Amino acid sequence: MRRDHPRRLLSRAGVALAALLFAFLPSATHADSRAPVHGDSRPDAPDQGRPREAFDRLLVSAARQTADYEKARARTDRLRNRVNRLRSETKEAEARARTLAPDAGTASPTDPDPDLDGGTDGLPTGDLGADFPTGLPVDVPTGLPTAVPTAAPTAVPTTASTTASTAAPGVAADARALRAELGQAVTRLHAAERRRTGIRRRLWRELAAAQPGLARPAADCAPGRRSRSPHPARSGWVAPTSDYWLSAGYAAPGGHWRHRHTGQDFAVPRGTPVHAVGPGTVVLVSCGDGFGNQVVLRHRDGYFTQYAHLSRIDVRPGQRVAAGQYLAASGATGNATGPHLHFEVRVTPYLGSAVPPLPWLRRHGVRL
């Protein structure tokens, strides 16, 4: 009995140790291998001499300015659509006024508008006598004496000419009112565009000062062979990768990010092809920070797209790419918990100016 007692103690100690080890294993070990955890770890401040708290405050301020920029963009788009609609309505009213005026036989408006007919004399005038007969035959009842004189021929305007005579001044007035409304809408559009541009320039300056030396030479990022434009080139925008499932989304909370997730993660195996979502120019090939190997494109609408945590890069700075063109291969470089593509849409090429990527893609006809 005494010889078994130490063995029982040792056995109990072994069981306790195994239980402790099992309890403290990382959660990823117990996760389904088909659904690994994907995400981005907190990126370090680009300038190590800058206090982390100051950089965090800058990111918060940049996020607010980016939201203001998006509001200004939406207002600008609404105003631009209204200006285009008013311009079309104004042209239609002007064309109608020019069509009615020659048939109406009315004089030019008292306040001629050179924008209505391209001249300086207002609407063109017309002569009823030139377009209509001077008189119409009058039927005489058969029972009357032949000596009864018939009515003298008179110029009787038709219903169409009467309508034109009444409508032409009204249409001209409507055209002038539309022209005035169009001018006011254009003024408001220009003011909205100036506000939008000012927000963007201020945001760009602040982020550029906080993140100096963002671009790195392509040679430092283990580039592959140079990508070629697809043949035939795609006519529309596309998703950045294929055979994916969406993992962490924009603004997702969690401990992996400094404040919020700034993009959309596409969970894909390592080496999955990554494509340009639309035509653009490569403005940045970078490596070595929290995003690992990354590519940033600038598109024609002024926005930027970022493709991060890449295992291989096949484009160079300054290269123009088409929609669907191969850019790189997915990976897990930088601060990543697993292989995936981090896709981001930005107002500037810098961290801190991200906007929700899925609505932006939908505006370009891409639905994920």
FENTA-V125513 format. One record per helix or strand of 2 or more residues. SS is the DSSP state (~ for helix, > for strand). FROM is the first residue (numbers start at 0). TO is the last residue. If there is no record, write none. Layout:
ss=SS from=FROM to=TO
ss=SS from=FROM to=TO
This chain:
ss=~ from=1 to=22
ss=~ from=26 to=29
ss=~ from=51 to=103
ss=~ from=113 to=116
ss=~ from=127 to=130
ss=~ from=158 to=209
ss=~ from=217 to=220
ss=> from=244 to=245
ss=> from=263 to=266
ss=> from=272 to=274
ss=> from=279 to=285
ss=> from=292 to=298
ss=> from=303 to=312
ss=> from=319 to=320
ss=> from=325 to=330
ss=> from=339 to=345
ss=> from=353 to=354
ss=~ from=356 to=362
